Amino acid sequence: MSKVNPTTPVRRNLALLALCQAVLMTGSSLLIATSALVGGLLGGGPALATVPLGLQFLAMTGTAIPASLFMQRFGRRAGFLLGMSLGLVGVALAATAILAGSYALFCVASVLLGAFNGTGQFFRFAAADVAPPERRGRAISLVLAGGIVAGFLGPNLGSWTEGLLGVPFAASYLVLGGIYVIGLGAIAALRIPPPAPAARHGGGRPLGLIARQPRFLVAVLSATIGYGAMNLIMVATPLAMQAGRLPFSDTAFVIQWHVVAMFLPSFFTGELIRRFGVLGVIVAGVVLMLACVGVNASGSTVWHYWAALIALGVGWNFLFVGGTTLLTETHAEAEKGKVQACNDFVVFGTVTVTALSAGAVLDAIGWLPLNLLVLPFLAVVFLGAVGVALGARRRPVSSGIA
């Protein structure tokens, strides 16, 4: 009689979560590429063009805490199903708003889409839930690898479908709805164990006590500063290239390879964490981001932007995967809801601020100072990771969750 491979459920869940991540990031890429354009058309000009995108980011940040606490009590699958349902309603309302010419309805749709994006950020934590502790870094990185699909499909989806219904981008959101249905099916097929009865209502140590752990602080700072610095430079890059009179085709080329660089390393980041330790990978991420700043400071040809954003993408991957992995080592099962809620609220609150302020910062201080602005923050992550690593050498490592 054949034996069942005990790793098969883990692999199956990780494959489904990677598909969900691909759906999430494909939608996010399309929304970033089209939302301001649709907002400008429906709002009557540039003054209100970016409000829907800003509402998406605010909703994504605001969803982090309730989504995490909901999943703590009712399970990952229930939370993801609710989030994806909000996304489906959001794309339906967005398409309706475009066809009807309603700016207000498109803003409502943007809030619902942002709520789904906020819920979907927990796909990576679900990967940690289904993997054994020694494989959490690899599981998280493999699920994030699903974002590679977004590098090719997301921006092109808008180009392929822009005028199919005679109204710009109406068909794009309807097609995105079909992609979300695929994601809904993947979520329904997940088999993630429900929370233990003792952990459903949270409990454990107070959040303030958990946050005093040096490893917790480094985990949150790594993900927050890594994502914030990446987002600030990434959002400002097309504007800097435009100011340098580089054609849009060059900008699209640079951004596409940046997205690939963000997610392609996920196939081996987990193995690097296993071999060199999570703190070593975080330090490597800081070094790569410093290289990005150095390349941007050395020239302004398309190849400078290309090389800088590849280093930026890989650096983000190391810092985000490393920070997420390290965070899972700082809390017990009953504490994960509040810990992960706190982490993602801080991370995506920072992302929201950098997304909304990148253009203004670039206009106020210029391209080179904008790059130099991230250096003190990267230094904090570097010193924190090195300090924790040196402390671990002097005494036995304790996650503080026993």
Secondary structure, 3 states (H helix, E strand, C coil): CCCCCCCHHHHHHHHHHHHHHHHHHHHHHHHHHHHHHHHHHHHCCHHHCCHHHHHHHHHHHHHHHHHHHHHHHHCHHHHHHHHHHHHHHHHHHHHHHHHHCCHHHHHHHHHHHHHHHHHHCCHHHHHHHHCCHHHHHHHHHHHHHHHHHHHHHHHHHHHHHCCCCCCCCHHHHHHHHHHHHHHHHHHHCCCCCCCCHHHCCCCCCCHHHHCCCHHHHHHHHHHHHHHHHHHHHHHHHHHHHHHCCCCHHHHHHHHHHHHHHHHCCHHHHHHHHHHHCHHHHHHHHHHHHHHHHHHHHHCCCHHHHHHHHHHHHHHHHHHHHHHHHHHCCCCCHHHHHHHHHHHHHHHHHHHHHHHHHHHHHHHHHCHHHHHHHCHHHHHHHHHHHHHHHHHHHHCCCCCCCC
